[in-house]
Amino acid sequence: MGHSSQLLKGVLDMCLLALIDQEPSYGYEMVDKLQSNGLELVSEGSIYPLLSRLQKQGYIEGYFVESTGGPPRKYYRIAEKGREQLADWQAEWRKLSVGVEEVLNGDSSE
């Protein structure tokens, strides 16, 4: 597994929750949104196990919507517990990313 995919693996749950918080979505739609935002390494096969886990943790809820051209699609919406978790992860991410930027830019305090 490449370095980029390892970095992505650590933040993909947060990214999925953020997308679902913006609007309920189905799997392929989420992959498309992630890829159009520069996360080309994301595939349907990589997000479905994560969506299942997020649902089991009570962060998201799944429901089916009839589709005009095929079987019903499973959409996901964020649960209150997921909204709270997303806020925690976002705070952690901001703190971490500031520290990483400081190190990369040579702004460390040593």
C-alpha positions as CSV (number, residue, x, y, z in Angstrom):
1,M,0.0,0.0,0.0
2,G,1.4,3.4,-1.0
3,H,2.1,6.2,1.4
4,S,-0.8,8.3,0.0
5,S,-3.3,5.5,0.5
6,Q,-2.1,5.1,4.1
7,L,-2.6,8.8,4.8
8,L,-6.1,8.7,3.2
9,K,-7.0,5.6,5.2
10,G,-6.6,7.6,8.4
11,V,-9.0,10.4,7.3
12,L,-11.6,8.7,5.1
13,D,-14.1,8.1,7.9
14,M,-14.0,11.8,8.6
15,C,-14.4,12.7,5.0
16,L,-17.4,10.4,4.5
17,L,-19.1,11.8,7.6
18,A,-18.5,15.3,6.3
19,L,-20.0,14.5,2.9
20,I,-23.1,12.8,4.5
21,D,-23.5,15.8,6.9
22,Q,-23.7,18.1,3.9
23,E,-26.4,16.0,2.3
24,P,-27.6,12.4,2.3
25,S,-25.8,10.4,-0.4
26,Y,-25.4,6.9,-1.8
27,G,-22.1,5.1,-2.2
28,Y,-21.2,5.9,-5.8
29,E,-22.1,9.5,-5.4
30,M,-19.8,9.8,-2.4
31,V,-16.9,8.2,-4.4
32,D,-17.5,10.7,-7.2
33,K,-17.5,13.7,-4.8
34,L,-14.3,12.5,-3.1
35,Q,-12.6,11.9,-6.4
36,S,-13.6,15.3,-7.7
37,N,-12.1,16.8,-4.6
38,G,-8.7,15.3,-5.3
39,L,-9.0,12.0,-3.5
40,E,-8.6,9.8,-6.6
41,L,-7.5,6.8,-4.6
42,V,-11.0,6.3,-3.2
43,S,-13.1,3.5,-4.8
44,E,-16.5,2.0,-4.1
45,G,-14.9,-1.1,-2.8
46,S,-13.0,1.0,-0.2
47,I,-15.9,3.0,1.2
48,Y,-18.6,0.3,1.6
49,P,-16.9,-1.4,4.5
50,L,-16.4,2.0,6.1
51,L,-20.0,3.0,5.6
52,S,-21.1,-0.3,7.2
53,R,-18.8,0.3,10.2
54,L,-20.0,3.9,10.6
55,Q,-23.6,2.6,10.5
56,K,-22.9,0.0,13.1
57,Q,-21.3,2.7,15.3
58,G,-24.5,4.7,15.1
59,Y,-22.9,7.6,13.2
60,I,-25.0,7.2,10.1
61,E,-28.3,5.7,9.1
62,G,-29.0,3.9,5.9
63,Y,-32.3,4.0,4.0
64,F,-33.5,3.0,0.5
65,V,-34.8,5.3,-2.2
66,E,-36.5,4.0,-5.3
67,S,-34.4,4.5,-8.5
68,T,-35.9,5.2,-11.9
69,G,-33.5,3.0,-13.8
70,G,-32.8,0.0,-11.5
71,P,-33.0,-1.3,-8.0
72,P,-33.5,1.0,-5.0
73,R,-30.4,2.9,-3.9
74,K,-29.1,2.9,-0.3
75,Y,-28.7,6.4,0.9
76,Y,-26.9,7.4,4.1
77,R,-27.8,10.3,6.4
78,I,-25.9,11.5,9.5
79,A,-27.1,10.7,12.9
80,E,-26.7,13.1,15.9
81,K,-24.0,10.8,17.3
82,G,-22.2,11.1,13.9
83,R,-22.5,14.9,13.9
84,E,-20.9,15.0,17.3
85,Q,-18.1,12.6,16.2
86,L,-17.5,14.7,13.1
87,A,-17.1,17.8,15.2
88,D,-14.5,16.0,17.4
89,W,-12.6,14.6,14.4
90,Q,-12.6,18.0,12.7
91,A,-11.1,19.7,15.8
92,E,-8.4,17.0,16.0
93,W,-7.7,17.3,12.3
94,R,-7.3,21.1,12.4
95,K,-4.9,20.8,15.4
96,L,-2.9,18.0,13.6
97,S,-2.8,19.8,10.3
98,V,-1.5,23.0,11.8
99,G,1.3,21.1,13.5
100,V,2.2,19.2,10.3
101,E,2.2,22.5,8.3
102,E,4.5,24.1,10.9
103,V,7.0,21.2,10.7
104,L,6.9,21.1,6.8
105,N,7.4,24.9,6.6
106,G,10.3,24.8,9.1
107,D,8.3,26.8,11.7
108,S,8.8,24.3,14.5
109,S,9.7,25.8,17.9
110,E,12.9,23.9,18.5
